[in-house]
Amino acid sequence: MIYPSIDKLLNVIGSKYQLVHIAANRSREIKHKGNLQMPKDKYKSYKNIGKSLEEVVEGMISLKKND
C-alpha cells in the first residue's frame, strides 16, 4: 500500500487498531451497498479497503467519541 501513507492515517486516527476496524467496516459497507463518498475518478485505489483509507485521510470518516 503506497497511498495513503500510514503516517497520514495515524494523524487522523490515533490507533492502528481503531484504523483497521474503521477501514474494514467501511470497506464492507462499500462492498454491500456500493455507496462512495467521492466520485469514482477521485480515488487512487482500486480496492474497497484502499478507498476506505482514502476517505479516512480526506476526513470523511472519523471516530465518534464516547463520553
Phi, psi and omega in degrees: 000121181258318182233136351282155183286153181297328179296316178295319180295319181287341173289330180274311179245121189290340186239137177297325182291319176293322179299315179298317181297312181296314182294321180294316179296317180293322179298317177296321179296317177298317182297314186277322184259332177078008181271129179248151182269346177236162173298147184304325184285350178276341180281140175269332183273146177271323185274156182296325180295320177294321178296319180294323177292324176297322178294324177296313181298323180285354179083014180278340177233133180217170178279141175263121182280129175265134180264000000 
